[in-house]
Amino acid sequence: MTDDTGTLAAERPYVTAFEAAVAGVDGRDVTLDQTYFYPEGGGQPADRGALGGVEVVDVQKRDDVVVHTLAADPSFGVGDTVEGELDEAFRTYAMRAHTASHVVYGVGRRLLDGHGYGGFDIGEDTVRLDFDVEGDADDVDALDFQRRANEIVWDDRPVDWYEMDADEARADDDIVFNLRDGADAAETVRIVEIDGWDVSACGGTHVRTTSELGPVSVLGISNPGADLLRVEFAVGPAAIRQGVETRRNAARAAETLDTSVGDLPECAESLLSENEALRDERDDLRERVLDARIASLAADSVARDGEEWVVGTVESVGPNAVSDRLRARDLPADVVALVGRDGATFVVVGTSGETSADEVVDEVTGEFGGGGGGQPTLAQGGGLDAEPRAIVDFLRSAAE
């Protein structure tokens, strides 16, 4: 029997070669009296393979009929018998990935409060499973997810599928619904059950025991949107490759740091502490250099509109650091305008309040382009189309 997908794939997922009568041909679109190709849907990609020796490039369900799209015009016609051949490696991957998503969902049942199904998708090498749940991804232990999933794989639990009355299934709070659009109208639903672990309404292809999955490697947990928690994982050979790559990277890092893989965490913490101390020391030195530069410029102040102005260039410092320093210290003049480069030329202006820092920045950007803004006593502009020295000369030339 076919299920709600119109295919025998879910009922007999291990069949990868079959014969069928051609029911219809429309260009490169072919329908059969029966098929074991799985049409794309519900997060599972379409099966790959060939019909009558011609590559199948897509399989979709249209108006309750499974349509196989070929790479070239078929040589067979309606009524002919053709051989169907599925890409066995891809079918096996899809079966493992889909069943693994049920295993991982079972982990979420036990680790997450108030969870719900938020969708899933089988990619080329990774699978993503979304939980409809409030929670910060940083609070969820990815390795705990991985450990629990692999324990179920190791348990070699049987996986069964069967039909169940739809109303009865929906009345059972233990059953998770993962069905494609339109499935709600059916009188029965297909249930996939992992013994003692997970029960879901699902039309996908699955393995018969969890040991067939091979290892499961959780790659990351994130929040892709409001009230969604996403678990990304690899399964089978892809998980093995991921594990080998992780181990290889850890070994490279250990070799670079002249330590062992086991001592990497302690070594990383030590380096982090050392780097933080060096950053603090660097920032302190920059502040001292900036203070010294401001003091040096103050010795060459100019008068403008009855106020004392300190104008000059600064190096090896960005506009935010300059703003923080002017905000934190007493100004040596009524107006301090410092110009530098941080990718592009910038100006930072601090004043005692008589002259508006905003107006000075507007004066500079009006002459040299860019943009900026701030407060009456502290403002900055960036993206200026000139070298710092030219802007200093512009501001000093307006002095009395």
Contacts in CASP RR format, 6 or more apart in sequence:
PFRMAT RR
TARGET T0000
AUTHOR 0000-0000-0000
METHOD contacts of the structure
MODEL  1
MTDDTGTLAAERPYVTAFEAAVAGVDGRDVTLDQTYFYPEGGGQPADRGA
LGGVEVVDVQKRDDVVVHTLAADPSFGVGDTVEGELDEAFRTYAMRAHTA
SHVVYGVGRRLLDGHGYGGFDIGEDTVRLDFDVEGDADDVDALDFQRRAN
EIVWDDRPVDWYEMDADEARADDDIVFNLRDGADAAETVRIVEIDGWDVS
ACGGTHVRTTSELGPVSVLGISNPGADLLRVEFAVGPAAIRQGVETRRNA
ARAAETLDTSVGDLPECAESLLSENEALRDERDDLRERVLDARIASLAAD
SVARDGEEWVVGTVESVGPNAVSDRLRARDLPADVVALVGRDGATFVVVG
TSGETSADEVVDEVTGEFGGGGGGQPTLAQGGGLDAEPRAIVDFLRSAAE
1 8 0 8 1.000
1 11 0 8 1.000
2 8 0 8 1.000
2 11 0 8 1.000
2 34 0 8 1.000
3 10 0 8 1.000
3 11 0 8 1.000
3 190 0 8 1.000
3 203 0 8 1.000
4 179 0 8 1.000
4 180 0 8 1.000
4 182 0 8 1.000
4 183 0 8 1.000
4 186 0 8 1.000
4 190 0 8 1.000
4 203 0 8 1.000
5 38 0 8 1.000
5 39 0 8 1.000
5 41 0 8 1.000
5 61 0 8 1.000
5 66 0 8 1.000
5 180 0 8 1.000
5 203 0 8 1.000
5 204 0 8 1.000
6 35 0 8 1.000
6 39 0 8 1.000
6 61 0 8 1.000
6 64 0 8 1.000
6 65 0 8 1.000
6 66 0 8 1.000
7 35 0 8 1.000
7 36 0 8 1.000
7 37 0 8 1.000
7 38 0 8 1.000
7 39 0 8 1.000
7 66 0 8 1.000
8 15 0 8 1.000
8 34 0 8 1.000
8 35 0 8 1.000
8 36 0 8 1.000
9 15 0 8 1.000
9 35 0 8 1.000
9 36 0 8 1.000
9 37 0 8 1.000
9 38 0 8 1.000
9 47 0 8 1.000
9 204 0 8 1.000
9 205 0 8 1.000
10 38 0 8 1.000
10 161 0 8 1.000
10 190 0 8 1.000
10 203 0 8 1.000
10 204 0 8 1.000
10 205 0 8 1.000
10 206 0 8 1.000
11 161 0 8 1.000
12 36 0 8 1.000
13 91 0 8 1.000
13 95 0 8 1.000
13 205 0 8 1.000
13 206 0 8 1.000
13 207 0 8 1.000
15 36 0 8 1.000
15 86 0 8 1.000
16 36 0 8 1.000
16 85 0 8 1.000
16 86 0 8 1.000
16 87 0 8 1.000
16 88 0 8 1.000
16 91 0 8 1.000
17 83 0 8 1.000
17 84 0 8 1.000
17 85 0 8 1.000
17 86 0 8 1.000
18 34 0 8 1.000
18 35 0 8 1.000
18 36 0 8 1.000
18 83 0 8 1.000
18 84 0 8 1.000
19 81 0 8 1.000
19 82 0 8 1.000
19 83 0 8 1.000
19 84 0 8 1.000
20 32 0 8 1.000
20 33 0 8 1.000
20 34 0 8 1.000
20 35 0 8 1.000
20 81 0 8 1.000
20 82 0 8 1.000
20 84 0 8 1.000
21 32 0 8 1.000
21 33 0 8 1.000
21 79 0 8 1.000
21 80 0 8 1.000
21 81 0 8 1.000
21 82 0 8 1.000
22 30 0 8 1.000
22 31 0 8 1.000
22 32 0 8 1.000
22 33 0 8 1.000
22 76 0 8 1.000
22 77 0 8 1.000
22 78 0 8 1.000
22 79 0 8 1.000
22 80 0 8 1.000
22 81 0 8 1.000
22 82 0 8 1.000
23 31 0 8 1.000
23 32 0 8 1.000
23 33 0 8 1.000
23 78 0 8 1.000
23 79 0 8 1.000
24 30 0 8 1.000
24 31 0 8 1.000
24 77 0 8 1.000
24 78 0 8 1.000
25 31 0 8 1.000
25 74 0 8 1.000
25 76 0 8 1.000
25 77 0 8 1.000
25 78 0 8 1.000
27 73 0 8 1.000
27 74 0 8 1.000
28 69 0 8 1.000
28 70 0 8 1.000
28 71 0 8 1.000
28 72 0 8 1.000
28 73 0 8 1.000
28 74 0 8 1.000
29 67 0 8 1.000
29 68 0 8 1.000
29 69 0 8 1.000
29 70 0 8 1.000
30 51 0 8 1.000
30 67 0 8 1.000
30 68 0 8 1.000
30 69 0 8 1.000
30 70 0 8 1.000
30 74 0 8 1.000
31 65 0 8 1.000
31 66 0 8 1.000
31 67 0 8 1.000
31 68 0 8 1.000
32 51 0 8 1.000
32 66 0 8 1.000
32 68 0 8 1.000
32 82 0 8 1.000
35 66 0 8 1.000
35 68 0 8 1.000
36 47 0 8 1.000
36 84 0 8 1.000
36 86 0 8 1.000
37 46 0 8 1.000
37 47 0 8 1.000
37 49 0 8 1.000
37 56 0 8 1.000
37 59 0 8 1.000
37 66 0 8 1.000
37 68 0 8 1.000
37 84 0 8 1.000
37 86 0 8 1.000
38 44 0 8 1.000
38 46 0 8 1.000
38 47 0 8 1.000
38 59 0 8 1.000
38 91 0 8 1.000
38 94 0 8 1.000
38 204 0 8 1.000
38 205 0 8 1.000
39 46 0 8 1.000
39 59 0 8 1.000
39 60 0 8 1.000
39 61 0 8 1.000
39 66 0 8 1.000
39 67 0 8 1.000
40 46 0 8 1.000
40 58 0 8 1.000
40 59 0 8 1.000
40 60 0 8 1.000
41 61 0 8 1.000
41 180 0 8 1.000
42 120 0 8 1.000
42 178 0 8 1.000
42 179 0 8 1.000
42 180 0 8 1.000
42 203 0 8 1.000
42 204 0 8 1.000
43 119 0 8 1.000
43 120 0 8 1.000
43 121 0 8 1.000
43 122 0 8 1.000
44 94 0 8 1.000
44 97 0 8 1.000
44 98 0 8 1.000
44 122 0 8 1.000
44 204 0 8 1.000
44 205 0 8 1.000
45 94 0 8 1.000
45 122 0 8 1.000
45 123 0 8 1.000
46 58 0 8 1.000
46 59 0 8 1.000
46 60 0 8 1.000
47 56 0 8 1.000
47 59 0 8 1.000
47 86 0 8 1.000
47 87 0 8 1.000
47 90 0 8 1.000
47 91 0 8 1.000
47 94 0 8 1.000
48 56 0 8 1.000
48 86 0 8 1.000
48 87 0 8 1.000
48 90 0 8 1.000
49 55 0 8 1.000
49 56 0 8 1.000
49 84 0 8 1.000
49 85 0 8 1.000
49 86 0 8 1.000
49 87 0 8 1.000
49 90 0 8 1.000
50 56 0 8 1.000
50 84 0 8 1.000
50 85 0 8 1.000
51 68 0 8 1.000
51 70 0 8 1.000
51 74 0 8 1.000
51 82 0 8 1.000
51 83 0 8 1.000
51 84 0 8 1.000
51 85 0 8 1.000
52 74 0 8 1.000
52 75 0 8 1.000
52 76 0 8 1.000
52 82 0 8 1.000
52 83 0 8 1.000
52 84 0 8 1.000
53 83 0 8 1.000
53 85 0 8 1.000
54 70 0 8 1.000
54 71 0 8 1.000
54 72 0 8 1.000
54 74 0 8 1.000
54 75 0 8 1.000
55 70 0 8 1.000
55 71 0 8 1.000
55 72 0 8 1.000
56 68 0 8 1.000
56 69 0 8 1.000
56 70 0 8 1.000
56 71 0 8 1.000
57 69 0 8 1.000
57 70 0 8 1.000
57 71 0 8 1.000
58 68 0 8 1.000
58 69 0 8 1.000
59 66 0 8 1.000
59 67 0 8 1.000
59 68 0 8 1.000
59 69 0 8 1.000
60 66 0 8 1.000
60 67 0 8 1.000
60 69 0 8 1.000
61 67 0 8 1.000
76 82 0 8 1.000
91 205 0 8 1.000
93 235 0 8 1.000
93 238 0 8 1.000
94 122 0 8 1.000
94 205 0 8 1.000
95 205 0 8 1.000
95 206 0 8 1.000
95 207 0 8 1.000
95 212 0 8 1.000
96 207 0 8 1.000
96 212 0 8 1.000
96 213 0 8 1.000
96 214 0 8 1.000
96 235 0 8 1.000
96 236 0 8 1.000
97 122 0 8 1.000
97 123 0 8 1.000
97 127 0 8 1.000
97 235 0 8 1.000
98 122 0 8 1.000
98 202 0 8 1.000
98 204 0 8 1.000
98 205 0 8 1.000
98 206 0 8 1.000
99 159 0 8 1.000
99 192 0 8 1.000
99 194 0 8 1.000
99 206 0 8 1.000
99 207 0 8 1.000
99 210 0 8 1.000
99 212 0 8 1.000
99 213 0 8 1.000
100 127 0 8 1.000
100 149 0 8 1.000
100 213 0 8 1.000
100 216 0 8 1.000
100 233 0 8 1.000
100 235 0 8 1.000
101 120 0 8 1.000
101 122 0 8 1.000
101 127 0 8 1.000
101 129 0 8 1.000
102 159 0 8 1.000
102 192 0 8 1.000
102 194 0 8 1.000
102 197 0 8 1.000
102 198 0 8 1.000
102 200 0 8 1.000
102 202 0 8 1.000
102 206 0 8 1.000
103 149 0 8 1.000
103 152 0 8 1.000
103 153 0 8 1.000
103 194 0 8 1.000
103 197 0 8 1.000
103 198 0 8 1.000
103 210 0 8 1.000
103 213 0 8 1.000
103 216 0 8 1.000
104 129 0 8 1.000
104 145 0 8 1.000
104 149 0 8 1.000
104 216 0 8 1.000
104 218 0 8 1.000
104 231 0 8 1.000
104 233 0 8 1.000
105 117 0 8 1.000
105 129 0 8 1.000
105 131 0 8 1.000
105 176 0 8 1.000
105 198 0 8 1.000
105 200 0 8 1.000
106 194 0 8 1.000
106 197 0 8 1.000
106 198 0 8 1.000
107 145 0 8 1.000
107 148 0 8 1.000
107 149 0 8 1.000
107 152 0 8 1.000
108 115 0 8 1.000
108 131 0 8 1.000
108 145 0 8 1.000
109 115 0 8 1.000
109 198 0 8 1.000
110 148 0 8 1.000
111 140 0 8 1.000
111 144 0 8 1.000
111 145 0 8 1.000
111 148 0 8 1.000
112 131 0 8 1.000
112 133 0 8 1.000
112 140 0 8 1.000
112 229 0 8 1.000
113 133 0 8 1.000
114 133 0 8 1.000
115 131 0 8 1.000
115 132 0 8 1.000
115 133 0 8 1.000
116 131 0 8 1.000
116 132 0 8 1.000
116 133 0 8 1.000
116 176 0 8 1.000
117 130 0 8 1.000
117 131 0 8 1.000
117 132 0 8 1.000
117 176 0 8 1.000
117 177 0 8 1.000
117 178 0 8 1.000
118 130 0 8 1.000
118 131 0 8 1.000
118 132 0 8 1.000
118 228 0 8 1.000
119 129 0 8 1.000
119 130 0 8 1.000
119 178 0 8 1.000
120 127 0 8 1.000
120 128 0 8 1.000
120 129 0 8 1.000
120 130 0 8 1.000
120 178 0 8 1.000
121 127 0 8 1.000
121 128 0 8 1.000
125 234 0 8 1.000
125 238 0 8 1.000
126 219 0 8 1.000
126 232 0 8 1.000
126 233 0 8 1.000
126 234 0 8 1.000
126 238 0 8 1.000
127 232 0 8 1.000
127 233 0 8 1.000
127 234 0 8 1.000
127 235 0 8 1.000
128 230 0 8 1.000
128 231 0 8 1.000
128 232 0 8 1.000
128 233 0 8 1.000
129 230 0 8 1.000
129 231 0 8 1.000
129 232 0 8 1.000
129 233 0 8 1.000
130 224 0 8 1.000
130 228 0 8 1.000
130 229 0 8 1.000
130 230 0 8 1.000
130 231 0 8 1.000
131 228 0 8 1.000
131 229 0 8 1.000
131 230 0 8 1.000
131 231 0 8 1.000
132 227 0 8 1.000
132 228 0 8 1.000
133 227 0 8 1.000
133 228 0 8 1.000
133 229 0 8 1.000
134 227 0 8 1.000
135 223 0 8 1.000
135 229 0 8 1.000
136 223 0 8 1.000
137 221 0 8 1.000
137 222 0 8 1.000
137 223 0 8 1.000
137 229 0 8 1.000
137 230 0 8 1.000
140 221 0 8 1.000
140 229 0 8 1.000
142 218 0 8 1.000
142 219 0 8 1.000
142 220 0 8 1.000
142 221 0 8 1.000
142 231 0 8 1.000
143 218 0 8 1.000
145 218 0 8 1.000
145 221 0 8 1.000
145 231 0 8 1.000
145 233 0 8 1.000
146 216 0 8 1.000
146 217 0 8 1.000
146 218 0 8 1.000
146 233 0 8 1.000
149 216 0 8 1.000
149 218 0 8 1.000
149 233 0 8 1.000
150 215 0 8 1.000
150 216 0 8 1.000
152 194 0 8 1.000
152 197 0 8 1.000
152 210 0 8 1.000
153 210 0 8 1.000
153 211 0 8 1.000
153 213 0 8 1.000
153 214 0 8 1.000
153 215 0 8 1.000
153 216 0 8 1.000
154 211 0 8 1.000
155 210 0 8 1.000
156 209 0 8 1.000
156 210 0 8 1.000
156 211 0 8 1.000
157 194 0 8 1.000
157 195 0 8 1.000
157 196 0 8 1.000
157 197 0 8 1.000
157 209 0 8 1.000
157 210 0 8 1.000
158 194 0 8 1.000
158 195 0 8 1.000
158 208 0 8 1.000
158 209 0 8 1.000
159 192 0 8 1.000
159 193 0 8 1.000
159 194 0 8 1.000
159 195 0 8 1.000
159 206 0 8 1.000
159 207 0 8 1.000
159 208 0 8 1.000
159 209 0 8 1.000
159 210 0 8 1.000
160 192 0 8 1.000
160 193 0 8 1.000
160 195 0 8 1.000
161 190 0 8 1.000
161 191 0 8 1.000
161 192 0 8 1.000
161 193 0 8 1.000
161 202 0 8 1.000
161 206 0 8 1.000
162 190 0 8 1.000
162 191 0 8 1.000
162 193 0 8 1.000
163 188 0 8 1.000
163 189 0 8 1.000
163 190 0 8 1.000
163 191 0 8 1.000
164 188 0 8 1.000
164 189 0 8 1.000
164 190 0 8 1.000
164 191 0 8 1.000
164 201 0 8 1.000
165 187 0 8 1.000
165 188 0 8 1.000
165 189 0 8 1.000
166 184 0 8 1.000
166 186 0 8 1.000
166 187 0 8 1.000
166 188 0 8 1.000
166 189 0 8 1.000
169 175 0 8 1.000
169 177 0 8 1.000
169 189 0 8 1.000
169 191 0 8 1.000
169 201 0 8 1.000
170 177 0 8 1.000
172 199 0 8 1.000
174 199 0 8 1.000
175 191 0 8 1.000
175 199 0 8 1.000
175 200 0 8 1.000
175 201 0 8 1.000
176 198 0 8 1.000
176 199 0 8 1.000
176 200 0 8 1.000
176 201 0 8 1.000
177 189 0 8 1.000
177 200 0 8 1.000
177 201 0 8 1.000
178 200 0 8 1.000
178 201 0 8 1.000
178 202 0 8 1.000
178 203 0 8 1.000
179 189 0 8 1.000
179 201 0 8 1.000
179 202 0 8 1.000
179 203 0 8 1.000
180 203 0 8 1.000
183 189 0 8 1.000
183 201 0 8 1.000
189 201 0 8 1.000
190 201 0 8 1.000
190 202 0 8 1.000
190 203 0 8 1.000
191 199 0 8 1.000
191 200 0 8 1.000
191 201 0 8 1.000
191 202 0 8 1.000
192 199 0 8 1.000
192 200 0 8 1.000
192 201 0 8 1.000
192 202 0 8 1.000
192 203 0 8 1.000
192 204 0 8 1.000
192 206 0 8 1.000
193 199 0 8 1.000
193 200 0 8 1.000
194 210 0 8 1.000
207 213 0 8 1.000
213 235 0 8 1.000
213 236 0 8 1.000
214 235 0 8 1.000
214 236 0 8 1.000
214 239 0 8 1.000
215 235 0 8 1.000
215 236 0 8 1.000
215 239 0 8 1.000
215 240 0 8 1.000
216 233 0 8 1.000
216 234 0 8 1.000
216 235 0 8 1.000
216 236 0 8 1.000
216 239 0 8 1.000
217 233 0 8 1.000
217 234 0 8 1.000
217 235 0 8 1.000
217 238 0 8 1.000
217 239 0 8 1.000
217 242 0 8 1.000
217 243 0 8 1.000
218 231 0 8 1.000
218 232 0 8 1.000
218 233 0 8 1.000
219 232 0 8 1.000
219 233 0 8 1.000
219 234 0 8 1.000
219 242 0 8 1.000
220 231 0 8 1.000
220 232 0 8 1.000
220 233 0 8 1.000
221 229 0 8 1.000
221 230 0 8 1.000
221 231 0 8 1.000
221 232 0 8 1.000
222 229 0 8 1.000
222 230 0 8 1.000
222 232 0 8 1.000
223 229 0 8 1.000
223 230 0 8 1.000
224 230 0 8 1.000
233 239 0 8 1.000
234 241 0 8 1.000
234 242 0 8 1.000
247 261 0 8 1.000
250 261 0 8 1.000
250 264 0 8 1.000
251 261 0 8 1.000
253 264 0 8 1.000
254 260 0 8 1.000
254 261 0 8 1.000
254 262 0 8 1.000
254 263 0 8 1.000
254 264 0 8 1.000
254 267 0 8 1.000
257 264 0 8 1.000
257 267 0 8 1.000
257 271 0 8 1.000
259 267 0 8 1.000
286 316 0 8 1.000
286 317 0 8 1.000
286 321 0 8 1.000
287 325 0 8 1.000
289 316 0 8 1.000
289 317 0 8 1.000
290 314 0 8 1.000
290 317 0 8 1.000
290 321 0 8 1.000
290 322 0 8 1.000
290 325 0 8 1.000
291 325 0 8 1.000
291 329 0 8 1.000
293 314 0 8 1.000
294 310 0 8 1.000
294 325 0 8 1.000
294 332 0 8 1.000
294 336 0 8 1.000
294 338 0 8 1.000
295 332 0 8 1.000
297 310 0 8 1.000
297 311 0 8 1.000
297 312 0 8 1.000
297 338 0 8 1.000
298 310 0 8 1.000
298 332 0 8 1.000
298 333 0 8 1.000
301 308 0 8 1.000
301 309 0 8 1.000
301 310 0 8 1.000
301 332 0 8 1.000
301 333 0 8 1.000
302 308 0 8 1.000
302 309 0 8 1.000
302 311 0 8 1.000
302 396 0 8 1.000
302 399 0 8 1.000
302 400 0 8 1.000
303 309 0 8 1.000
303 399 0 8 1.000
303 400 0 8 1.000
304 335 0 8 1.000
304 398 0 8 1.000
304 399 0 8 1.000
304 400 0 8 1.000
305 355 0 8 1.000
305 400 0 8 1.000
306 400 0 8 1.000
307 333 0 8 1.000
307 334 0 8 1.000
307 335 0 8 1.000
307 354 0 8 1.000
307 355 0 8 1.000
308 333 0 8 1.000
308 334 0 8 1.000
308 335 0 8 1.000
309 333 0 8 1.000
309 334 0 8 1.000
309 335 0 8 1.000
309 336 0 8 1.000
309 337 0 8 1.000
309 395 0 8 1.000
309 396 0 8 1.000
309 399 0 8 1.000
310 331 0 8 1.000
310 332 0 8 1.000
310 333 0 8 1.000
310 335 0 8 1.000
310 336 0 8 1.000
310 337 0 8 1.000
311 336 0 8 1.000
311 337 0 8 1.000
311 338 0 8 1.000
311 339 0 8 1.000
311 392 0 8 1.000
311 395 0 8 1.000
311 396 0 8 1.000
312 337 0 8 1.000
312 338 0 8 1.000
312 339 0 8 1.000
312 388 0 8 1.000
312 392 0 8 1.000
313 338 0 8 1.000
313 339 0 8 1.000
313 340 0 8 1.000
313 388 0 8 1.000
313 389 0 8 1.000
313 392 0 8 1.000
314 322 0 8 1.000
314 338 0 8 1.000
314 339 0 8 1.000
314 340 0 8 1.000
315 340 0 8 1.000
315 341 0 8 1.000
317 340 0 8 1.000
317 342 0 8 1.000
318 340 0 8 1.000
318 342 0 8 1.000
318 346 0 8 1.000
319 340 0 8 1.000
319 342 0 8 1.000
319 346 0 8 1.000
319 348 0 8 1.000
319 380 0 8 1.000
319 381 0 8 1.000
319 382 0 8 1.000
322 338 0 8 1.000
322 348 0 8 1.000
322 380 0 8 1.000
323 348 0 8 1.000
323 378 0 8 1.000
323 380 0 8 1.000
326 336 0 8 1.000
326 338 0 8 1.000
326 348 0 8 1.000
326 350 0 8 1.000
326 378 0 8 1.000
327 378 0 8 1.000
331 350 0 8 1.000
331 351 0 8 1.000
331 352 0 8 1.000
334 351 0 8 1.000
334 352 0 8 1.000
334 353 0 8 1.000
334 354 0 8 1.000
334 355 0 8 1.000
335 349 0 8 1.000
335 350 0 8 1.000
335 351 0 8 1.000
335 352 0 8 1.000
335 355 0 8 1.000
335 357 0 8 1.000
335 360 0 8 1.000
336 349 0 8 1.000
336 350 0 8 1.000
336 351 0 8 1.000
337 347 0 8 1.000
337 348 0 8 1.000
337 349 0 8 1.000
337 350 0 8 1.000
337 360 0 8 1.000
337 392 0 8 1.000
337 395 0 8 1.000
338 347 0 8 1.000
338 348 0 8 1.000
338 349 0 8 1.000
339 345 0 8 1.000
339 346 0 8 1.000
339 347 0 8 1.000
339 348 0 8 1.000
339 388 0 8 1.000
339 391 0 8 1.000
339 392 0 8 1.000
340 346 0 8 1.000
340 347 0 8 1.000
340 388 0 8 1.000
341 388 0 8 1.000
344 382 0 8 1.000
344 383 0 8 1.000
344 384 0 8 1.000
345 368 0 8 1.000
345 382 0 8 1.000
345 383 0 8 1.000
345 384 0 8 1.000
345 385 0 8 1.000
345 386 0 8 1.000
345 387 0 8 1.000
345 388 0 8 1.000
345 391 0 8 1.000
346 380 0 8 1.000
346 381 0 8 1.000
346 382 0 8 1.000
346 383 0 8 1.000
346 384 0 8 1.000
347 361 0 8 1.000
347 364 0 8 1.000
347 380 0 8 1.000
347 381 0 8 1.000
347 382 0 8 1.000
347 384 0 8 1.000
347 391 0 8 1.000
348 378 0 8 1.000
348 379 0 8 1.000
348 380 0 8 1.000
348 381 0 8 1.000
349 357 0 8 1.000
349 360 0 8 1.000
349 361 0 8 1.000
349 378 0 8 1.000
349 379 0 8 1.000
349 380 0 8 1.000
350 357 0 8 1.000
350 377 0 8 1.000
350 378 0 8 1.000
350 379 0 8 1.000
351 357 0 8 1.000
351 360 0 8 1.000
351 376 0 8 1.000
351 377 0 8 1.000
351 378 0 8 1.000
352 377 0 8 1.000
353 376 0 8 1.000
353 377 0 8 1.000
356 376 0 8 1.000
357 374 0 8 1.000
357 375 0 8 1.000
357 376 0 8 1.000
357 377 0 8 1.000
357 378 0 8 1.000
357 379 0 8 1.000
358 373 0 8 1.000
358 374 0 8 1.000
358 375 0 8 1.000
358 376 0 8 1.000
358 379 0 8 1.000
360 379 0 8 1.000
360 395 0 8 1.000
361 371 0 8 1.000
361 372 0 8 1.000
361 373 0 8 1.000
361 374 0 8 1.000
361 379 0 8 1.000
361 380 0 8 1.000
361 381 0 8 1.000
362 373 0 8 1.000
364 381 0 8 1.000
364 384 0 8 1.000
364 391 0 8 1.000
364 394 0 8 1.000
364 395 0 8 1.000
365 371 0 8 1.000
365 372 0 8 1.000
365 381 0 8 1.000
365 382 0 8 1.000
365 384 0 8 1.000
367 394 0 8 1.000
368 384 0 8 1.000
368 385 0 8 1.000
368 386 0 8 1.000
368 390 0 8 1.000
368 391 0 8 1.000
368 394 0 8 1.000
369 383 0 8 1.000
369 384 0 8 1.000
369 385 0 8 1.000
370 381 0 8 1.000
370 382 0 8 1.000
370 383 0 8 1.000
370 384 0 8 1.000
370 385 0 8 1.000
371 381 0 8 1.000
371 382 0 8 1.000
371 383 0 8 1.000
372 379 0 8 1.000
372 380 0 8 1.000
372 381 0 8 1.000
372 382 0 8 1.000
373 379 0 8 1.000
373 380 0 8 1.000
373 381 0 8 1.000
374 380 0 8 1.000
384 391 0 8 1.000
END
